């Protein structure tokens, strides 16, 4: 999915999505506040991956998003600087490749090392000609 960085476009997309997202317009006509609240709580998290602060707009990011409700059986966890991060493994069929055209490495204390590691990883997976660039966003520790 395309990531939206522009704040005005983000607000417009959220407003439109809230009203039209999976028949919410019909739900609002019911005036059942409890049901509306429950549906909003269920649906709004699906919109979150679409938006990012405009400071990152140079990345021109697209995201591959998989959202499953209560699929705890397949959730795995990894450590990221002392924080547990949940993730789902996604299998790419044998002989198929993801359409990776460029990788931008975000700001961090070891950005150069991370860039080299990502480049080696991509090459090991058969993506020899994919550029790996540093983000222009400054690192704040």
C-alpha positions, 0 to 999 in steps of 0.5 A: 500500500502507498504511504501518505506523508502530506498532512492535509491528504492524510486528514482527507483520506482518514475522513473518507475512510472512516465514512466509507470503510467497509459500510461504516456509513450504514452503521452510522445510520443506525445510531447505535453508539456502542456498535459504532464505537466497537467497529471504529475500534476494530477498523481504525488500526487498519488505517494506521499503516497508511500514514507517516510523518511528512519528514520521511516523505523522501522515502516514497515508501510503499508497505506490504501489510498483513493484518490478522485478528487474533492470529497469536498462534503464528506471531513471533517476536524479536528484540529491537534495542530491548523492546519485543517486536511482534511479527509474522513470517511471510513466505515468498514462493520458490522462484518468486521475488519481491518487487524490491527496487530500493532500500532506505536505511533509517537514521540510527547510531550504526547507519553505515554498518546497517547499510552494509549489512542490508546490502549483503543480505540483499545480495545473498537473497539474489537482489544484487542491483538493489540500491541501499541508501541512507535516510536524510532524516537526522538521527536523534538519540 
